[in-house]
Amino acid sequence: MKKGIGDLFQEETKYERDRLSGGSLDWSKKPDTYKQYPDKPRVVLPPPNTEGGAPLWGILSKRRSERDFRSQPVTAQQVSQLLWAAQGITAEQFGYKFRTVPSAGALYPVETYLVINDVEGIPQGVYHYNVPEHCLERLKDGDHRVTIARAALDQRIGYEANLVFAWTAVLERCKWKYKQRAFRYIYLDAGHIAQTVALAAVALELGSCQIAALYDEEVNDLLGVNGNEETAIYLTVVGHPKP
């Protein structure tokens, strides 16, 4: 049977004792760790609560993929909690700022965007999460529910959810060190982030559904990324689940 591109990728990016990509790193070419939009309006978020909360084991047992949402806004505080759970900074050691999720080499190639549909105190629009400042940067105003729902393989949950997380990968941020194997790590990073958001949603009495089926270029166009240096890889919708 002829091998497909996925089979070839898996084969060609395996680590073997006699086949490891070597060489020293050129630190002068290390990509920036953070993406920021200094010319865009900012939305200040409430500080996240980083202590206490619902017990972990109970949250794990309640996590489900929710696809039916009721019409009720979520709060800015809940958005703050979800964003901090996704990629919030938790500590700084040895010059590194560690986050709520692991990342190969602490490179953090995944960027977080939000399509806000119905959130108290935050207008509808497309936003980027500024990690070090824990704030949102408004990229586009207006109602983008139809656009994100169509980009999510025409799934209505993108329209009905309160907000949609859209994750991209800044590829060179990871390829700088790991070359072609970087793609493995990027997708693992995205999975860590999405699971943390799913659990945080349960803790906030919200529901989520993770969406890997997406029209890549439609999401890229909505976020304003070129699909080459930075490209969409994953979505998650969040809202108030119906009983």
Backbone as a ProteinNet text record, in pm:
[ID]
protein_1_A
[PRIMARY]
MKKGIGDLFQEETKYERDRLSGGSLDWSKKPDTYKQYPDKPRVVLPPPNTEGGAPLWGILSKRRSERDFRSQPVTAQQVSQLLWAAQGITAEQFGYKFRTVPSAGALYPVETYLVINDVEGIPQGVYHYNVPEHCLERLKDGDHRVTIARAALDQRIGYEANLVFAWTAVLERCKWKYKQRAFRYIYLDAGHIAQTVALAAVALELGSCQIAALYDEEVNDLLGVNGNEETAIYLTVVGHPKP
[TERTIARY]
84.8	0	88.9	54.7	131.1	113.3	223.8	218	168.2	81.9	32.9	125.6	92.3	177.8	189.4	80.3	86	179.7	174.5	264.9	409.8	436.2	572.4	622.3	534.4	573.2	612	529.8	558.6	692.1	715.8	838.4	960.9	950.1	1066	1100.6	1009.5	1038.4	1064	1084.1	1118.3	1258.1	1274.5	1407.7	1465	1583.9	1656.9	1796.9	1858.7	1989	2095	2085.9	2185.1	2132.9	2017.8	1962	1891.9	1972.1	1920.3	1970.5	1881.3	1926	2017.7	2139.9	2238.1	2264.4	2377.5	2415	2379.4	2450.6	2425.2	2314.3	2253.1	2145	2201.9	2146	2182.9	2088.9	2134.6	2049	2011.7	2090.8	2058.6	1933.8	1896.6	1779.8	1659.9	1670.6	1557.8	1436.3	1322.6	1203.3	1154.5	1081.7	1022.9	927	926.8	838.3	693.6	673	537.1	501.8	377.3	322.6	233.3	251.6	170.2	131.7	18.8	-30.9	-33.7	78.1	84.7	-3.1	-43.3	-124.3	-273.9	-312.5	-453.6	-511.6	-642.7	-706	-701.1	-684.6	-676.3	-801.1	-834.6	-940.9	-874.8	-885	-827	-916.9	-857.6	-932.9	-923.6	-1026.6	-1015	-901.6	-833.3	-728	-785.1	-715.6	-766.4	-752.6	-844.9	-832.5	-741.9	-632.6	-535.1	-527.7	-618.6	-622.7	-763	-769.9	-899.5	-969.7	-1101.6	-1179.9	-1232.3	-1302.9	-1363.8	-1256.2	-1282.1	-1184.6	-1157.4	-1032.5	-990	-1060.4	-1070.5	-1124.9	-1270.5	-1343.9	-1482.2	-1494.2	-1404.1	-1403.8	-1375.5	-1276.1	-1241.6	-1360.2	-1433.4	-1544.8	-1662.2	-1672	-1783.7	-1753.9	-1629.3	-1596.9	-1663.3	-1737.5	-1800.3	-1789.7	-1800.7	-1808.5	-1952.4	-1972.5	-2106.1	-2130.1	-2243.4	-2274.8	-2404.5	-2472.8	-2597.5	-2582.8	-2596	-2577	-2702.8	-2726.5	-2839.6	-2792.5	-2888.4	-2857.6	-2844.4	-2723.2	-2693	-2548.3	-2520.3	-2381.8	-2291.2	-2165.6	-2065.2	-2004.3	-1930.5	-1876.1	-1730.5	-1684.1	-1543.7	-1453	-1499.1	-1420.3	-1403	-1508.9	-1497.3	-1401.8	-1406.4	-1312.7	-1169.5	-1148.6	-1015.2	-965.5	-1054.4	-1015.5	-979.3	-1058.1	-1032.9	-900.8	-873.2	-748.1	-627.5	-640	-529	-507.6	-616.5	-603.8	-535.2	-563.3	-506.9	-357	-311.1	-170	-116.6	-182.4	-139.7	-1.6	69.4	202.7	188.5	261	249.4	376.3	490.9	617	724.8	830.5	947	1072.3	1148.2	1270.7	1374.9	1497.6	1610.3	1586.8	1515.5	1488.5	1370.9	1304.9	1189.2	1062.2	956	824.4	741.1	711.4	637.6	487.3	415.9	271.5	195.2	65.3	-21.5	-10.6	46.9	59	205.3	244.5	382.1	401.7	527.8	562.8	706.5	731.6	866	966.5	1070.1	1174.1	1127.4	1009.2	949.3	943.7	911.6	908.6	769.7	666.5	528.6	493	489.2	459.7	313.2	224.4	80.6	31.8	-41.2	-102.9	-253.4	-311.8	-454.2	-529.1	-633.7	-725.1	-866	-949.8	-1088.8	-1181.3	-1287.6	-1399.9	-1508.6	-1533.2	-1630.6	-1768.7	-1861	-1998.5	-2092.8	-2081	-2174	-2106.7	-2039.9	-1970.1	-2002	-2043	-2073.1	-1948.6	-1961.5	-1853.3	-1745.3	-1753.1	-1655.2	-1731.8	-1714.9	-1790.2	-1757.1	-1851.6	-1827.8	-1706.8	-1632.7	-1517.3	-1417.4	-1304.3	-1193.7	-1078.8	-1026	-925.9	-805.4	-692.3	-571.2	-538.8	-496.9	-460.9	-314.9	-291.1	-156.6	-116.3	-29.6	2.9	72.2	183.1	252.3	171.7	79.7	-1.4	-137.3	-170.6	-301.4	-414.2	-417.2	-522.5	-558.2	-666.5	-708.1	-676.9	-632.9	-608.8	-712.6	-790.4	-901.2	-850.7	-868	-822	-931.2	-1054.7	-1167.8	-1292.2	-1370.1	-1497.8	-1607.3	-1720.7	-1840.5	-1871.4	-1980.2	-2035.8	-1974.1	-1897.4	-1831.9	-1881.1	-2001.9	-2054.1	-2070.5	-2124.3	-2143.4	-2008.8	-1913.7	-1782.2	-1712.7	-1711.9	-1640.2	-1716.5	-1849.2	-1926	-1899.4	-1895	-1865.7	-1722.8	-1630	-1490.3	-1471.1	-1561.3	-1555.1	-1633.7	-1610.3	-1678.2	-1829.5	-1876.1	-2019.3	-2092.4	-2024.9	-2087	-2153.6	-2280.8	-2361.2	-2311.2	-2241	-2195.2	-2101.9	-2034.9	-1951.2	-2031.8	-2156.2	-2248.3	-2315.3	-2351.2	-2431.7	-2350.4	-2223.1	-2139.3	-2114.3	-2082.7	-2051	-1918.8	-1823.7	-1693.6	-1628.2	-1538.2	-1463.6	-1314.9	-1244.9	-1098.9	-1047.6	-954.9	-887.8	-738.3	-676.4	-533.6	-455	-346.5	-255.9	-118.9	-35.4	104	195	285	393.6	505.9	514	591.9	740.8	800.2	943.5	983.3	891.6	920.4	962.1	909.7	945.2	1044.1	1030.5	1120.7	1264.3	1279.7	1413.7	1499.5	1438.4	1513.2	1492.5	1370	1337	1317.9	1333.3	1322.7	1188.8	1187.5	1060.5	985.5	1058.1	989.1	905.6	931	855.9	706.3	662.9	519.3	454.7	525.6	472.9	447.7	545	535.6	427.2	412.6	310.8	171.6	143.2	10.2	-10.8	95.1	84.3	55.4	125.6	102	-43.9	-97.1	-235.7	-331.7	-302.2	-385.7	-382.5	-261.8	-252.3	-339.6	-329.5	-402.4	-553	-599.6	-742.9	-801.3	-727.8	-777.5	-786.8	-690.2	-694.2	-814.5	-841.6	-959.5	-1087.5	-1091.6	-1210.4	-1236.9	-1131.8	-1148	-1183.9	-1122.9	-1155.5	-1301.4	-1351	-1490.8	-1583.6	-1553.6	-1635.2	-1631.1	-1514	-1500	-1581.7	-1604.8	-1682.2	-1828.5	-1869.9	-2005.6	-2042.4	-1942.9	-1962.3	-1934.9	-1960.2	-1931.8	-1844.6	-1775.5	-1689.2	-1693.3	-1650.4	-1633.2	-1511.9	-1421.9	-1298.8	-1322.6	-1272.1	-1297.3	-1165	-1130.4	-1012.3	-1050.3	-1179.1	-1228.7	-1256.3	-1168.6	-1182.7	-1127.8	-1181	-1126.3	-1012.4	-891.5	-773.2	-765	-776.2	-755.8	-868.3	-987.9	-1096.7	-1071	-1018.7	-982.1	-865.1	-765.1	-650.7	-694.5	-784.2	-831.5	-903.6	-984.3	-1056.9	-960.8	-855.2	-759.5	-655.8	-643.5	-545	-404.2	-390.3	-257.5	-241.7	-116.9	-93.9	-98.8	-104.9	-112.6	19.8	126.7	260.3	346.1	387.8	463.3	376.4	248.6	153.4	25.8	-25.2	-141.7	-234.2	-362	-462.3	-448.1	-467	-454.4	-568.5	-647.2	-742.7	-843.8	-964.5	-1069.7	-1133.2	-1188.8	-1272.7	-1385.7	-1507.5	-1622.1	-1656.6	-1703.2	-1738	-1869.7	-1955.5	-2081.1	-2152.1	-2274.4	-2358.2	-2431.1	-2398.4	-2464.1	-2611.4	-2691.2	-2830.6	-2841	-2937.7	-2953.9	-2979
-119.4	0	125.1	218.4	341.7	424.2	474.1	553.9	694.7	745.8	881.5	980.8	1107	1211.2	1200.5	1157.3	1139.6	1027.2	917.9	806.1	848.3	922.2	966.3	1064.1	1153	1247.1	1172.5	1076.9	1000.8	927.9	870.3	795.3	887	997.4	1084.3	1167.9	1179.5	1260.6	1175.3	1045.9	960.2	992.4	982.6	991	850	832.6	707.2	738.4	644.5	669.2	711.4	660.7	695.8	800.5	860.9	961.9	1070.1	1156.7	1271.2	1397.1	1494.2	1620.6	1690	1719.8	1779.1	1924.1	1973	2110.6	2201.1	2311.7	2409.2	2504.5	2567.8	2661.7	2801.3	2871.9	3010.5	3098.7	3138.9	3213.4	3351.1	3402.2	3532.5	3525.5	3404.5	3387.2	3327.9	3318.5	3264.6	3356.3	3304.1	3387.9	3440.6	3550.3	3605.7	3505.3	3500.9	3408.7	3455	3585.8	3640.2	3718.6	3704	3788.1	3892.8	4018	4125.4	4220.8	4287.4	4385.9	4521.6	4591.6	4715.6	4827.8	4820.5	4926.8	4899.6	4787.9	4752.8	4789.5	4822	4851.2	4730.6	4757.5	4648.8	4642	4521.5	4497.5	4443.5	4519.7	4476.5	4368.7	4258.2	4146.8	4148.8	4100.7	4086	3989.5	4010.7	3915.7	3776.1	3672.4	3535.2	3489.3	3404.9	3339	3217.2	3213	3105.6	3010.6	3024.2	2935.9	2879.5	2761.9	2702.9	2649.7	2657.2	2606.7	2466.9	2414.4	2282.1	2174	2062.4	1952.6	1892.2	1861.3	1814.9	1686.8	1589.3	1459.3	1471.9	1557.1	1578.3	1645.4	1739.7	1807	1707.3	1621.8	1522.2	1430.9	1393.2	1301.2	1366.5	1500.5	1572.1	1621.9	1616.9	1673.3	1595.4	1668.3	1611.7	1713.1	1666.9	1758.1	1806.6	1936.5	1994.9	2061.4	2031.6	2085.8	2164.7	2173.4	2251	2354.2	2481	2590.1	2674.9	2726.7	2816.1	2961.1	3048.4	3189.4	3258.8	3272.4	3339.4	3384.9	3513.1	3560	3501.7	3483	3451.4	3583	3580.4	3702.3	3722.2	3844.8	3874.1	3798.3	3777	3700.3	3556.7	3498.2	3361.6	3355.7	3456.1	3461	3471.2	3554.3	3568.1	3435.3	3362.7	3232.3	3133.6	3130.8	3037.8	3068.4	3196.4	3234.1	3201.5	3227.6	3194.1	3043.5	2967.5	2821.6	2776.9	2844.9	2805.4	2826.3	2944.9	2977.3	3076.6	3087.8	3185.9	3157.4	3263.7	3250.7	3217.5	3115.1	3068	3088.1	3102.2	3115.9	3165	3220.9	3262	3209.1	3127.3	3067	3059.4	3092.3	3079	3152.8	3263.9	3341.5	3293.7	3186.5	3133.8	3168.2	3201	3220.6	3097.7	3021.2	2897.2	2923.5	2837.5	2856.7	2738.6	2745	2640.2	2509.8	2514.4	2395.3	2373.1	2247.2	2220.4	2254.4	2278.8	2303.7	2259	2189.4	2138.9	2253.3	2241.9	2344.2	2476.7	2480.5	2605.3	2710.5	2666.6	2756.6	2815.1	2747.3	2796.5	2852.3	2767.9	2816.1	2846.2	2806.6	2821.5	2958.2	3028	3155.6	3136.9	3214.8	3204.9	3327.8	3301.6	3406.2	3372.2	3472.7	3452.7	3520.7	3451.8	3514.4	3529.8	3653.3	3681.4	3697.4	3613.3	3620.5	3684.2	3644.7	3694.7	3688.5	3797.9	3808	3942.7	3942.2	4067.2	4155.1	4277.7	4373.6	4367.5	4271.9	4264	4262.5	4363.3	4369.4	4252.5	4220.5	4118.3	4156.5	4055.7	4081.9	3968	3991	3894.8	3954.2	3874.6	3922.3	3828.3	3884	3806.5	3816.2	3702	3699.3	3737.4	3848.6	3893.5	3824.3	3724.2	3639.3	3716.4	3787.8	3851.1	3960.1	4024.8	4131.4	4081.2	3958.2	3899.7	3996.4	4028.2	4114.9	4069.7	4124.8	4096.6	4216.3	4186.9	4289.8	4274.1	4379.7	4370	4387.1	4282.8	4283.9	4324.9	4280.7	4312.6	4335.5	4435.5	4458.8	4377.4	4369	4319	4172.7	4131.3	3997.1	3904.3	3805.6	3711.4	3567.9	3554.8	3421.6	3335.8	3393.6	3316.8	3274.4	3366.1	3336.9	3223.5	3228.6	3124.1	2992.4	2996.5	2872.5	2806.7	2885.5	2829.5	2775.5	2846.2	2801.6	2673.5	2647.8	2525.3	2413.8	2397.6	2296.2	2308.9	2434.7	2466	2408.2	2404.9	2353.2	2467.8	2450.9	2557.1	2596.5	2506.7	2539.5	2660.7	2686.7	2805.8	2933.5	2925.8	3039.3	3053.6	2941.4	2945.2	2960.7	2926.7	2936.7	3082.8	3105.7	3241.7	3292.7	3201.7	3239.5	3118.2	3147.2	3043	3070.9	2975.1	2981.2	2935.7	3010.2	2970.6	2970.8	2854.4	2843.1	2834	2909.5	2905.4	2859	2823.6	2790.7	2888	2951.5	3028	2927	2876.1	2755.6	2771	2880	2895.5	2901	2937	2942.8	2805.8	2700.6	2564.5	2500.2	2530.3	2473.4	2522.1	2641.3	2694.8	2594.2	2518.7	2421	2278.1	2242.2	2101.9	2066.3	2162.5	2137.5	2070.2	1966.3	1909.2	1834.9	1788.8	1722.9	1823.2	1950.1	2054.5	2038.1	1989.1	1976.8	1880.7	1775	1683.6	1759.4	1838.6	1908.8	2016.6	2082.4	2186.7	2128.9	2015.4	1956	1903.2	1851.9	1811.1	1930.8	2041.9	2163.5	2206.5	2206	2247.6	2157	2027.2	1934.3	1961.3	1990.5	2024.3	2146.2	2247.8	2372.6	2349.9	2279.6	2258.4	2177.5	2077.7	1998.9	2083.8	2171.4	2257.2	2350.9	2404.2	2489.1	2409.5	2286.3	2202.5	2179.5	2153.7	2131.4	2261.5	2371.2	2499.9	2535.9	2503.4	2530.9	2456.5	2330.2	2253.1	2317.7	2359	2422.4	2550.8	2616.4	2740.9	2716	2588.4	2546.9	2586.6	2578.9	2600.5	2470.5	2469.4	2352.7	2390.3	2292.3	2318.4	2201	2227.9	2121.9	2156.8	2061.2	2083.3	2048.8	2132.3	2116.9	2116	2000.6	1991	1998.2	1982.1	1988.3	2133.8	2192.8	2334.2	2361.8	2465.7	2512.4	2607.4	2556.6	2627	2771.3	2792.4	2927	3022.4	2969.8	3056.5	3105.4	3018.3	3061.1	3159.3	3127.4	3217.6	3357	3363.9	3493.1	3570.6	3501.1	3567.7	3624.7	3551.2	3594.8	3692.6	3698.7	3787.7	3732.8	3600	3537.7	3476.6	3456.6	3423	3274.4	3187.9	3044.7	2979.9	3057.8	3004.1	3014.9	3135.4	3152.5	3123.3	3156	3130.3	3075.8	2967	2902.6	2842.8	2842.2	2787.5	2636.5	2584.7	2440.4	2378.7	2459.4	2396.9	2502.6	2456	2543.3	2479	2562	2515.3	2616.4	2566.9	2653.7	2639.4	2749.9	2751.1	2825.3	2771.4	2837.3	2771.5	2818.5	2758.6	2637.7	2518.2	2400.6	2393.3	2341.7	2317.9	2201	2203.8	2092.3	1960.5
0	0	0	-86.2	-95.1	31.1	83.4	204.2	172.3	260	245.7	313.8	303.6	358.7	511	575.7	720.3	760.8	686.2	713.3	695.4	589.1	561.2	667.2	709.3	814.7	942.1	982	1103.2	1091.2	975.3	954.5	952.7	882.1	862.1	984.5	1080.5	1199.5	1324.1	1304	1417.8	1468.5	1600.9	1660	1670.3	1622.4	1635.8	1686.5	1752.3	1814.1	1713.4	1592.9	1491.7	1393.6	1426	1337.1	1419.1	1477.5	1549.8	1482	1468.8	1410.1	1509.1	1465	1554.8	1520.6	1569.4	1542.3	1657.1	1665.6	1771.5	1729	1827.2	1801.1	1780.7	1684	1659.6	1741.8	1858.9	1950.4	1897.1	1804.6	1746.1	1657.8	1616.9	1531.1	1605.2	1735.7	1812.6	1799.4	1755.2	1740.7	1875.4	1871.6	1993.4	2055.7	2187	2259.1	2255	2253	2262.1	2137	2096.6	1991.6	2055.5	2015	2069.2	1956.2	1974.4	1880.2	1950.9	1957.1	2035.2	1981.9	1852.9	1794.2	1803.1	1865.3	1874.3	2011.4	2014.7	2144	2235.9	2364.3	2462	2548.5	2586.3	2683.5	2809.5	2917.3	3044.1	3104.8	3143	3201.1	3352.3	3421.5	3566.1	3600.4	3711.6	3749.3	3767	3721.1	3738.1	3882.2	3923.6	4053.5	4035.6	4108.2	4089.8	4208.4	4302.2	4418.2	4435.4	4498.2	4529.7	4406.4	4408.7	4296.5	4321	4221.6	4232.8	4235.8	4305.5	4311	4173.8	4147.3	4015.7	3973.5	4065.5	4025	3982.9	4050	4010.6	3875.4	3848.3	3719	3606.9	3628.1	3526.5	3495.3	3597.8	3576.8	3503.9	3510.3	3448.7	3308	3264.5	3133.8	3021.2	2938.4	2820	2706.2	2584.2	2471	2459.4	2477.3	2474.7	2339.7	2279.9	2147.9	2143.9	2256.1	2264.2	2374.3	2335.4	2430.4	2441.2	2561.3	2580.5	2570.4	2543.3	2524	2659	2704.4	2831.1	2825.4	2846.7	2833.8	2941.9	2908.2	3009.3	3054.8	3163.1	3220.5	3178.1	3192	3164.2	3260.3	3383.4	3479.4	3432.4	3378.5	3326.1	3206.9	3121.5	3008.7	3060.2	3161.3	3220.6	3274.2	3342.6	3397.8	3287.6	3181.2	3071.5	3002.1	2981.1	2915.6	3002.4	3131.4	3222.1	3225.1	3225.6	3222.2	3094.7	2984.2	2854.6	2849.4	2890.3	2871.3	2973.8	3087.5	3186	3244.2	3276.3	3336.8	3484.8	3528.3	3666.8	3748.6	3683.5	3757.2	3662.8	3720.5	3642.3	3710.2	3636.6	3689.1	3578.6	3614	3520.9	3388.9	3396.6	3276.3	3194.3	3237.5	3166.9	3243.3	3168.7	3228.4	3196.4	3299.4	3281.4	3284	3214.1	3199.6	3258.6	3246.7	3300.7	3224.2	3105.3	3020.7	2983	2958.4	2915.8	2768.6	2732.7	2593.4	2571.4	2462.2	2433.4	2430.6	2512.6	2516.9	2572.2	2633.6	2682.2	2571.3	2449.3	2333.5	2308	2349.1	2341.9	2203.8	2101.5	1966.6	1940.3	2031	2006.6	2056.4	1970.2	2004.3	2021.6	2112.2	2142.9	2091.8	2015.6	1968.3	2017.8	2028.2	2067.7	1967.8	1932.7	1864.5	1970.1	2009.1	2114.4	2051	2094	2045.7	2146.5	2272.8	2375.5	2512	2547.8	2675.7	2738.6	2864.7	2934.2	2942.2	2895.8	2910.9	2804.4	2712	2603.3	2471.4	2388	2262.5	2169.7	2084.8	1983.6	1898.2	1858	1773.4	1777.6	1713	1710	1791.6	1883.7	1978.5	1981.8	2022.6	2047.7	2195.7	2253.6	2395.9	2412	2479.8	2513.2	2642.9	2631.9	2747.1	2860.1	2834.7	2947	3015.6	2941.1	3001	3049.7	3019.3	3050.4	3013.2	2884.8	2833.4	2692.5	2640.2	2503.6	2414.7	2292	2191.8	2081.7	2059.5	1965	1822.5	1741.2	1603.1	1506.1	1534.7	1447	1532.3	1498.1	1564.3	1496.2	1564.3	1499.7	1523.1	1461.5	1476.3	1371.3	1416.9	1325.7	1347.1	1400.9	1430.9	1306	1200.4	1077.5	1019.6	1020.4	962	1035.7	1169.9	1244	1236.9	1234.6	1221.8	1086.8	981	848.5	843.7	907	906.2	985.2	1080.8	1160.4	1092.4	963.3	882.5	891.4	892.6	891.4	1012.6	1125.3	1246.9	1324.2	1352.3	1412.9	1551.7	1618.9	1754.3	1754.1	1642.9	1636.8	1641.2	1597	1598.7	1734.2	1795.3	1917.3	2044.5	2040.5	2160.3	2196.9	2324.3	2369.2	2313.2	2302.2	2249	2185.5	2094	2023.8	2038.9	2096.4	2098.5	1963.1	1908.1	1784.1	1811.1	1795.2	1823.7	1694.2	1689.4	1575.9	1623.1	1528.6	1557.9	1484.4	1559.2	1499	1475.7	1354.9	1327.5	1358.4	1321	1338.5	1485.7	1570.3	1713.7	1766.9	1706.3	1745.8	1648.1	1519.5	1418.9	1438.6	1495	1522.3	1597.1	1685.8	1764.9	1716	1683.9	1660.1	1513.4	1424.4	1280.7	1246.8	1162.9	1118.1	1228.7	1327.9	1440	1519.6	1498.9	1569.1	1552.5	1435	1412.1	1511.5	1547.4	1649.5	1779.9	1819.5	1947.1	1943.8	1830.3	1817.9	1840.6	1778	1794	1936.4	1997.1	2137	2225.9	2202.4	2280.1	2271	2148.1	2129.4	2205.7	2208.2	2283.9	2432.8	2485.7	2628.4	2660	2575.3	2599.2	2595.2	2492.6	2477.2	2592.2	2639.9	2752.5	2879	2898.7	3016.9	3010.7	2892	2876.2	2900.6	2851.5	2872.4	3020.6	3096.6	3240.3	3312.3	3270.8	3331.5	3306.2	3187.3	3156.1	3252.1	3278.7	3372.9	3511.1	3554.1	3685.7	3695.9	3581.2	3577.7	3544.4	3544.1	3511.3	3367.9	3280.9	3138.1	3064.5	2935.7	2854	2736.9	2681.4	2566.2	2470.5	2348.1	2249.4	2165.1	2148.7	2074.1	1926.9	1837.5	1694.5	1619.3	1565.6	1479.9	1332.9	1302.3	1164.7	1130.8	1053.5	1020.2	881.1	819.4	692.6	724.9	710.1	760	712.8	583.3	530.8	570.1	592.5	638	780.1	865	1000.2	994	911.7	897.3	854.1	756.1	707.8	818	895.2	1002.9	1107	1137.1	1239.3	1184.7	1053.4	994.6	995.3	985.1	977.1	838	795.6	654.8	621.6	721.9	694.1	662.8	660.1	635.3	761.1	795.6	920.6	1043.6	1032.4	1140.9	1080.9	1138.1	1077.5	1182.9	1153.2	1244.5	1257.1	1379.9	1400.3	1480.7	1555.6	1648.6	1692.2	1725.7	1777.5	1900.4	1986.3	2096.6	2115.9	2123.4	2153.8	2301.5	2361.1	2503	2521.4	2605.8	2636.1	2752.1	2778.1	2883.1	2825.1	2871.2	2812.6	2851.7	2760.6	2793	2890.1	2981.4	3077.6	3006.6
[MASK]
+++++++++++++++++++++++++++++++++++++++++++++++++++++++++++++++++++++++++++++++++++++++++++++++++++++++++++++++++++++++++++++++++++++++++++++++++++++++++++++++++++++++++++++++++++++++++++++++++++++++++++++++++++++++++++++++++++++++++++++++++++

